[in-house]
């Protein structure tokens, strides 16, 4: 197939994924305690490198909900500026996995642990939006998520009716739109409406009070590179190792899902190499850790992608749109971003898998619940490590 033919077959999917990726990358960066621009930088560069080096024709690499719980815990302790260094070291760990040919061993992480981790992260993403939903500001930050949640609950009487109303309306609209017109991503439809609402509130053209991205982060101006802060610590390597494991698992799952949907076959080793270099470059240019995004990969396929060129086009479109239009995202209300993140969190929970686990293996089901609880109460990293260790001990006991 000629290059011009590849472009004609993949420009629509690339543009569609880009339009979804911009608000999602901003939202997921905020969920990771990073800046909106760091999320956009990650979507551009990680996606671009993965599209050139990776194997899957359909995987979309960028900021994801699967990593946001881990990244938020790290950023609260070490500062959001440290996430670029975390991305770089994560990429180096993934590169080591590639050179040592260890990617096959990642499959030994039990699926019950992965499902429990996803459930825990989804709960963290959703509950982390409480301050934005209720417009509760200037609360002290704590190292653990559960302490931040309790802090928010203690100040819940200071909530804003306007902010809560905006959140509820947009969340309902997201789910209704996804149900009524599933062929058009609801985030594409509602993002411009949110920006217009924020603009009207900001200029006091309507009697509504909304905190926006600008009031939270200042004017959001686009640049394709921001200088990372290079520093090393034992905690950096421990967290990077865990992020690398999750990133590889999530990328392999997404690539397999894409293979199943398209009846194709990706090269696992090449996909790991692409993921490694994507994270290394993301860290160098000031982005955050990245992995494959299942929902965006599925969207890429459903909108007609046939080649890796689709993700390359998506990255270029994200860059062009952001350079010219990102400043308008400054008007996006935080309550709308909260609605998007809760929408993402709910869709992360694969209910059918939990029903299947409960019916077929209750021990695995309760292990998944335990992992989710540890992720929420203690830390996502500790949750997945505990789940893996317990699963391996149970497996060893069965073998005797």
Buried (B, 14 or more C-beta within 10 A) or exposed (E): EEEEEBBEBBBBBBBBBBBBBBBBBBBBBBBBBBBBBBBBBBBBBBBBBBBBBBBBBBBBBBBBBBBBBBBBBBBBBBEBBBBBBBBBBBBBBBBEBBEEEEBEEBEEBBBBBBBBBBBBBBBBBBBBBBBBBBBBBEEEEBEBBBEBBEBBEEBEEEBBEBBBEBBEBBBEBBBEBBEEEEEEBBBBBBBEEBBEBBBBBBEEEEEBBBBBBBBBBEEBEBEBEBEBEEEEEEEBBEBBBBBBBBBBBBBBBBBBBBBEEBEEEBEBBBBBBBBBBBBBBBBBBBBBBBBBBBBBBBBBBBBBBBBBBBBBBBBBBBBEBBBEEBBBBBBBBBBBBBBBBBBBBBBBBBEEBBEBBBEEEEEBBBBBBBBBBBBBBBBBBBBBBBBBEBBBEBEEEEEE
